[in-house]
Amino acid sequence: MDLTFSSEDLKFRDEVVAFCETQVDRETREKTRLGHRLTKGEIVDYHRALYARGWAVPNWAPEWGGLGWSALRNQIFEEVAAAHHCPRRLAFGVSMVGPVLQAFGSREQQERYLPRIASIEDWWCQGFSEPGSGSDLASLKTSAVRDGDEWVLNGHKTWTTYAQHADKMFILTRTDSECKPQKGISFMLLDMDTPGIEVKPIVLLDNYHEVNEVFFDNVRIPAENLVGEENKGWDYAKFLLAHERFGIAQIGAAREQLNRLKAIAGMEQTEGDGALINDPLFAQQVAELEMDLTALDITNLRVLADPANQADLTFAGMLKIRGSDLNQRLSRLIMEAVGPAAAVEQQGLVLHGRNEPPLGPDYAAGAAPTYLNMRKVSIFGGSNEIQRTIIAKAMLSA
């Protein structure tokens, strides 16, 4: 694979720079730079700017607005957008349920939902994890029973990101309890305003309301909202999770955070000990991190350059493990470089909420919330332990 930028690639990079600087709200970019969470409206506005530019769903099929971007072009966009502190693309519609509908959905479902995902008329959330079914997703107990032209849904989902904002949910539910667990799961779509749905917030360690519990009490889902075949949901979920795990590495954002780490570590310390980067042990950790990020960047491009790899759970798991580990190491080193100022800001967020200016120096902004939030990335999308098992089985059976 040729990783050299062509003249067309360089032109595209300039186009992305211009888009970020002129079409993305400055206040939104500043909040992203400071590590503060965005409102629903700010995320929607960013996606609408992408849609207006024709970049909302670049990896979809051309029939539905896709552009056929190469792996290199995707990487250029992600790195430039991260360097200019643009928000991350909202993944649930674009990168998760959208590809599932294109691959397995009915024509009616595709025509109904895909244009609305691309234009973010609908905000989607993911109903997979349950209190007793996280990494062991096949053990889920939320059930749907057929009743005429409807399914009746009962159960409980948890860690549902942005369910408080969502109009729609794609959900895994058990439709056959008499067979092997993986064989009795179906993939369905539902409206979040359907009677019987209750959303309860979960406030995380970083003091943000990002995830939720969602309860279903005799929720009626139209029969046509079943995606693909009944009891084939496990296959569709594996397809979706491969797409999710490829995105967890966040290489563009990681490179921007590495630049931030270097800048903070290069500052003179107040104690008069000089810059932290002059400490040989700390400098070694930064150098190792940069080498690992470069290796992951190249590996990611090599894997994504072959479309056959994109539904392979082995490749997806490998990139997920390395990416989540790298991002956790980055957030830890930033916390170490920031020092006590990180605790000052976090305490200010706890005491005063999000509507007051953050306490502490600007360089400490977002360090503590990001560090705390990054603890989850080795768990969600399939825990790293489970991914290592998948990889090991694939290698032993090869």
TORTI-597976 format. One record per residue (C-alpha): residue number from 1; residue in one letter; chain; y, x, z. Coordinates in steps of 0.001 Angstrom, whole numbers. Each point is the difference from the previous one (the first is absolute). Layout:
<rs>
R  resi  resn  chain       py       px       pz
R   NUM     A      A        Y        X        Z
...
</rs>
This chain:
<rs>
R  resi  resn  chain       py       px       pz
R     1     M      A        0        0        0
R     2     D      A     3425     1342     -993
R     3     L      A     2376     -124     2979
R     4     T      A     2955     1461    -1913
R     5     F      A     3014    -2276     -320
R     6     S      A      707     -897    -3622
R     7     S      A     3493     -734    -1267
R     8     E      A     -880    -3706      254
R     9     D      A    -1063      468     3631
R    10     L      A     3258     1782      819
R    11     K      A     1951    -2785    -1688
R    12     F      A    -1942    -2560     2021
R    13     R      A      737     1898     3225
R    14     D      A     3726     -172     -803
R    15     E      A     -337    -3743     -605
R    16     V      A    -1633     -457     3414
R    17     V      A     2751     2049     1671
R    18     A      A     2653    -2173    -1653
R    19     F      A    -1818    -3170     1028
R    20     C      A     -260     1100     3628
R    21     E      A     3639     1021      193
R    22     T      A     1501    -3017    -1761
R    23     Q      A    -2398    -2939      413
R    24     V      A    -1339      379     3535
R    25     D      A     2288    -1071     2835
R    26     R      A     1509     2995     1828
R    27     E      A     -365    -1598     3419
R    28     T      A    -3671     -660     -674
R    29     R      A     -524     3630     -983
R    30     E      A     1846     1203     3086
R    31     K      A    -2166    -2154     2277
R    32     T      A    -3085     1392    -1726
R    33     R      A     1281     3554      466
R    34     L      A      483     -632     3708
R    35     G      A    -3527    -1363      353
R    36     H      A     1146    -3506      928
R    37     R      A    -1863    -3073    -1170
R    38     L      A     1468    -2205    -2690
R    39     T      A      504    -3740       74
R    40     K      A    -1968    -2289    -2287
R    41     G      A     3127     -499    -2094
R    42     E      A      508     3734     -500
R    43     I      A    -3607      492    -1114
R    44     V      A      238    -2963    -2375
R    45     D      A     3285     1279    -1452
R    46     Y      A    -1590     3378     -737
R    47     H      A    -2966    -1599    -1726
R    48     R      A     2310    -2214    -2051
R    49     A      A     1926     3082    -1108
R    50     L      A    -3308     1506    -1156
R    51     Y      A     -858    -3232    -1790
R    52     A      A     3361     -109    -1771
R    53     R      A     -580     3583    -1181
R    54     G      A    -3533     -858    -1182
R    55     W      A    -1679     2238     2592
R    56     A      A    -1364    -2581     2439
R    57     V      A    -3645      178    -1139
R    58     P      A     -320     3138    -2186
R    59     N      A    -3764      373      524
R    60     W      A     -934    -3557     -931
R    61     A      A    -1404    -1001    -3369
R    62     P      A     2752     -255    -2673
R    63     E      A     -738    -3732     -329
R    64     W      A     1392     -474     3509
R    65     G      A     2931     2406     -186
R    66     G      A    -1732     3358      444
R    67     L      A     1297     3160    -1652
R    68     G      A    -3050     2234     -161
R    69     W      A     1573     2758     2075
R    70     S      A    -2044     3180      208
R    71     A      A     -981     1483     3375
R    72     L      A     2717     2609     -476
R    73     R      A     2649    -2606     -757
R    74     N      A    -1007    -1974     3097
R    75     Q      A      314     3169     2042
R    76     I      A     3447      748    -1438
R    77     F      A     1201    -3459      947
R    78     E      A    -1414      151     3538
R    79     E      A     1439     3453      726
R    80     V      A     3471     -766    -1384
R    81     A      A      130    -3365     1787
R    82     A      A    -1036     1631     3295
R    83     A      A     2496     2834     -430
R    84     H      A     2746    -2615     -395
R    85     H      A    -1273    -1957     3021
R    86     C      A     -987    -3107    -1914
R    87     P      A    -2350    -2400     1818
R    88     R      A    -3701        2     -755
R    89     R      A    -1150    -2541    -2548
R    90     L      A    -1424    -3122     1711
R    91     A      A    -3717      534     -559
R    92     F      A    -1712    -3276      929
R    93     G      A      849    -1820    -3208
R    94     V      A      515     2867    -2450
R    95     S      A    -2789     2408      989
R    96     M      A    -2545    -2243     1714
R    97     V      A     -372    -3647     -968
R    98     G      A     1650      501    -3406
R    99     P      A    -2699     2386    -1310
R   100     V      A    -2733    -2225     1510
R   101     L      A     1323    -3050    -1848
R   102     Q      A      212     1937    -3265
R   103     A      A    -3589     1196      374
R   104     F      A    -1714    -3061     1519
R   105     G      A     2386    -2969       86
R   106     S      A      -90    -3008    -2284
R   107     R      A     2496     -286    -2828
R   108     E      A     1707    -2813     1881
R   109     Q      A      342     2179     3116
R   110     Q      A     1359     2892    -2045
R   111     E      A     2617    -2131    -1704
R   112     R      A      969    -1679     3257
R   113     Y      A      279     3001     2309
R   114     L      A      511     3242    -1931
R   115     P      A     3513     -733    -1363
R   116     R      A     1110    -1069     3482
R   117     I      A    -1401     3199     1529
R   118     A      A     1830     2123    -2561
R   119     S      A     3317    -1754      708
R   120     I      A     -752     -231     3769
R   121     E      A      450    -3751       43
R   122     D      A    -3049      112     2276
R   123     W      A     -465     2402     2916
R   124     W      A    -3692      636      712
R   125     C      A    -1850     1152     3105
R   126     Q      A    -3593     1179      489
R   127     G      A    -2455    -1984     2121
R   128     F      A    -2857     2460      518
R   129     S      A     -228     1476     3527
R   130     E      A    -1147    -2060     2978
R   131     P      A     -123      797     3742
R   132     G      A    -3649     1064     -305
R   133     S      A      -19      956    -3690
R   134     G      A     2221     2885     -984
R   135     S      A    -1798     2968    -1513
R   136     D      A    -3191    -2102      121
R   137     L      A     1598    -2600    -2228
R   138     A      A    -3325    -1506    -1084
R   139     S      A     -404    -1435     3507
R   140     L      A     2977    -2353     -412
R   141     K      A     -432    -3487     1450
R   142     T      A     2879    -2041    -1438
R   143     S      A    -1816    -2703    -1959
R   144     A      A      648    -2433    -2818
R   145     V      A    -2155    -3095     -554
R   146     R      A      111    -1982    -3244
R   147     D      A     1193    -3601      364
R   148     G      A      303    -1704    -3372
R   149     D      A     2792     1649    -1979
R   150     E      A     1130     2107     2945
R   151     W      A    -1125     2743     2339
R   152     V      A      558     -486     3742
R   153     L      A      978     3297     1627
R   154     N      A     -351      898     3681
R   155     G      A      373     3339     1740
R   156     H      A     2320     2795     1039
R   157     K      A     1455     3035    -1799
R   158     T      A     1879     2866     1638
R   159     W      A     2201     2990     -904
R   160     T      A     1318    -2102    -2880
R   161     T      A     2975     1973    -1281
R   162     Y      A     3139    -2033     -774
R   163     A      A    -1753    -3354      430
R   164     Q      A     3270    -1185     1560
R   165     H      A     1657      405    -3422
R   166     A      A    -2842    -1084    -2270
R   167     D      A     -169    -3020    -2287
R   168     K      A    -3620      679     -996
R   169     M      A    -3096     1697     1390
R   170     F      A    -3111     1380    -1675
R   171     I      A    -2830     -336     2476
R   172     L      A    -3644      924      469
R   173     T      A    -2023    -2788     1560
R   174     R      A    -3674     -606      672
R   175     T      A    -1505    -2689    -2212
R   176     D      A    -3691      746      647
R   177     S      A    -1315     1078     3414
R   178     E      A    -3696      -35     -927
R   179     C      A      -78     3110    -2188
R   180     K      A      848     3694      378
R   181     P      A     3564      195     1393
R   182     Q      A     1487     1621    -3116
R   183     K      A    -1551    -2678    -2217
R   184     G      A     1571    -3007     1715
R   185     I      A     3732      769     -320
R   186     S      A     2472    -1649    -2380
R   187     F      A     3525      967    -1084
R   188     M      A     2578    -2812      125
R   189     L      A     3724     -613     -366
R   190     L      A     2036    -2242     2293
R   191     D      A     3545    -1164      620
R   192     M      A     1359     1120     3355
R   193     D      A     1757    -3333      556
R   194     T      A    -3328    -1891      -48
R   195     P      A     -486    -2117     3160
R   196     G      A    -2212     1661     2594
R   197     I      A     1296     3585     -419
R   198     E      A     1649     1665     3008
R   199     V      A     1550     3481     -131
R   200     K      A      505     1921     3265
R   201     P      A     1864     3333       72
R   202     I      A    -1439     3304     1233
R   203     V      A     2644     2547     1043
R   204     L      A    -1283     3544     -480
R   205     L      A      628     3247     1910
R   206     D      A     3075      715    -2095
R   207     N      A     1496    -3317     1182
R   208     Y      A      -86    -1568    -3464
R   209     H      A    -1417    -3378     -942
R   210     E      A    -1948      975    -3080
R   211     V      A    -3454    -1516      541
R   212     N      A    -1286    -3347     1206
R   213     E      A    -2915    -2117     1072
R   214     V      A     -668    -2979    -2276
R   215     F      A    -2027    -3010     1161
R   216     F      A    -1612    -2592    -2281
R   217     D      A     -872    -3451     1322
R   218     N      A    -1622    -2238    -2626
R   219     V      A     2217     1416    -2736
R   220     R      A     -724    -1657    -3344
R   221     I      A      -43     2234    -3074
R   222     P      A     -318    -1498    -3519
R   223     A      A    -3328      900    -1607
R   224     E      A     1791     1608    -2960
R   225     N      A     1412     2636     2382
R   226     L      A    -3371     1729      156
R   227     V      A      294     3271    -1945
R   228     G      A    -2956      808    -2233
R   229     E      A    -3404    -1126     1222
R   230     E      A     -924    -1401     3386
R   231     N      A    -1544     2659     2300
R   232     K      A     1198     2872    -2232
R   233     G      A     3029      772     2150
R   234     W      A    -1447     3251     1355
R   235     D      A      -48     1476    -3513
R   236     Y      A     3598    -1065     -597
R   237     A      A     1042     1383     3395
R   238     K      A    -1490     3406     -811
R   239     F      A     1944        9    -3261
R   240     L      A     3193     -882     1874
R   241     L      A     -558     2552     2772
R   242     A      A     -389     2775    -2554
R   243     H      A     3503     -843    -1260
R   244     E      A     1342     -136     3579
R   245     R      A    -1505     3359     1001
R   246     F      A     1448     1772    -3029
R   247     G      A     3460    -1025     1241
R   248     I      A     -382     1082     3623
R   249     A      A      577     3691     -807
R   250     Q      A     3721     -730     -682
R   251     I      A      436     3402    -1606
R   252     G      A     3591     -533    -1105
R   253     A      A     1054    -1134     3463
R   254     A      A    -1988     2844     1589
R   255     R      A     1836     2573    -2120
R   256     E      A     3333    -1443     1063
R   257     Q      A    -1077      122     3649
R   258     L      A    -1063     3622     -459
R   259     N      A     3489      814    -1276
R   260     R      A     1422    -1772     3032
R   261     L      A    -2276     2008     2301
R   262     K      A     1167     3270    -1536
R   263     A      A     3642    -1009      383
R   264     I      A     -413     -911     3679
R   265     A      A    -2084     3089      761
R   266     G      A     2650     2149    -1658
R   267     M      A     2748    -1205     2357
R   268     E      A     1234     2223     2831
R   269     Q      A    -1393    -1206     3327
R   270     T      A     2426     -878     2788
R   271     E      A    -1748     2364     2385
R   272     G      A     1089     2951    -2134
R   273     D      A    -3559      941    -1007
R   274     G      A      770     -191    -3699
R   275     A      A    -1607    -2276    -2555
R   276     L      A    -3450    -1396      774
R   277     I      A    -1221     1090    -3431
R   278     N      A      302     3608     1231
R   279     D      A    -2850     -655     2419
R   280     P      A    -3064     1493    -1760
R   281     L      A    -2433    -2657     1242
R   282     F      A     2241    -2887    -1030
R   283     A      A      773     1612    -3363
R   284     Q      A    -3733      406     -619
R   285     Q      A     -590    -3706      624
R   286     V      A     2780     -929    -2431
R   287     A      A    -1395     2357    -2648
R   288     E      A    -3522    -1398      402
R   289     L      A     1373    -3515     -284
R   290     E      A     1860      846    -3209
R   291     M      A    -3096     1575    -1558
R   292     D      A    -2124    -3012      946
R   293     L      A     2588    -2379    -1455
R   294     T      A      104     1925    -3276
R   295     A      A    -3805      -26     -211
R   296     L      A      -90    -3748      731
R   297     D      A     2729     -628    -2592
R   298     I      A    -1970     1744    -2748
R   299     T      A    -3291    -1618     1047
R   300     N      A     1617    -3429       14
R   301     L      A     1301      519    -3542
R   302     R      A    -3391     1257    -1225
R   303     V      A    -1806    -3015     1475
R   304     L      A     2476    -2593    -1252
R   305     A      A      127     1548    -3477
R   306     D      A    -3475    -1458     -623
R   307     P      A       81    -3831      220
R   308     A      A    -3726       -4      825
R   309     N      A      786     1600     3347
R   310     Q      A     2365    -2739     1129
R   311     A      A    -2751    -2401     1122
R   312     D      A    -2089     2790     1548
R   313     L      A      -65     -359     3784
R   314     T      A    -1051     3638      383
R   315     F      A     3148     1345    -1642
R   316     A      A     2132    -2619     1711
R   317     G      A    -1450      883     3407
R   318     M      A      501     3710     -554
R   319     L      A     3674     -417     -841
R   320     K      A      443    -2471     2853
R   321     I      A    -1440     2444     2565
R   322     R      A     2071     2949    -1163
R   323     G      A     3169    -2024     -440
R   324     S      A     -146    -1696     3395
R   325     D      A     -797     3281     1768
R   326     L      A     2869     1743    -1756
R   327     N      A     2529    -2720      819
R   328     Q      A    -1029       10     3660
R   329     R      A      408     3778      169
R   330     L      A     3419     -301    -1639
R   331     S      A     1246    -2605     2456
R   332     R      A    -1294     2084     2937
R   333     L      A     1792     3152    -1164
R   334     I      A     3225    -1938     -571
R   335     M      A     -251    -1310     3562
R   336     E      A     -530     3550     1239
R   337     A      A     2980     1248    -1991
R   338     V      A     2276    -2818     1162
R   339     G      A    -1009      467     3634
R   340     P      A     1391    -2187     2825
R   341     A      A     2495    -1696    -2331
R   342     A      A    -2884    -2042    -1456
R   343     A      A     -667    -1597     3386
R   344     V      A     3702     -830      387
R   345     E      A       37    -1968    -3250
R   346     Q      A    -3260    -1810      740
R   347     Q      A     1237    -1024     3442
R   348     G      A     3187    -1315    -1574
R   349     L      A    -2023    -2138    -2400
R   350     V      A    -2032    -1431     2877
R   351     L      A     3062     -766     2130
R   352     H      A     2469    -1165    -2629
R   353     G      A    -2091    -1195    -2917
R   354     R      A      800      560    -3669
R   355     N      A     3559    -1275     -113
R   356     E      A     1645     2860     1852
R   357     P      A      723     3486    -1383
R   358     P      A    -2880     2372      832
R   359     L      A      373     2364     2912
R   360     G      A     -328     3729     -448
R   361     P      A      873     2289    -2926
R   362     D      A     -397    -1037    -3632
R   363     Y      A    -2742     2548     -677
R   364     A      A    -2215    -1704     2597
R   365     A      A      263    -3444    -1610
R   366     G      A    -3357    -1663     -558
R   367     A      A    -2050     2941     1277
R   368     A      A    -1610    -1797     2934
R   369     P      A     -604    -3385    -1694
R   370     T      A    -1506     1740    -3028
R   371     Y      A    -2253     2166     2161
R   372     L      A    -1234    -3027     1940
R   373     N      A     -497    -2110    -3118
R   374     M      A    -1913     2783    -1768
R   375     R      A    -2766     -175     2636
R   376     K      A    -1372    -2986    -1903
R   377     V      A     -436     1575    -3443
R   378     S      A    -3315     1636      878
R   379     I      A    -1306    -3470      936
R   380     F      A     1371    -2586    -2434
R   381     G      A    -1390     -299    -3509
R   382     G      A    -3377     1047     1406
R   383     S      A     -104     2512     2842
R   384     N      A     -372     3682     -868
R   385     E      A    -3361       80     1760
R   386     I      A    -1297    -2749    -2307
R   387     Q      A     1423     1780    -3050
R   388     R      A    -1840     3206      934
R   389     T      A    -3241    -1995      197
R   390     I      A      607    -1489    -3459
R   391     I      A      693     3454    -1456
R   392     A      A    -3042     1533     1690
R   393     K      A    -2312    -2734    -1297
R   394     A      A     1381      429    -3524
R   395     M      A     -569     3757       95
R   396     L      A    -3518     -288     1394
R   397     S      A    -1021    -2579    -2586
R   398     A      A     1519     1888    -2947
</rs>
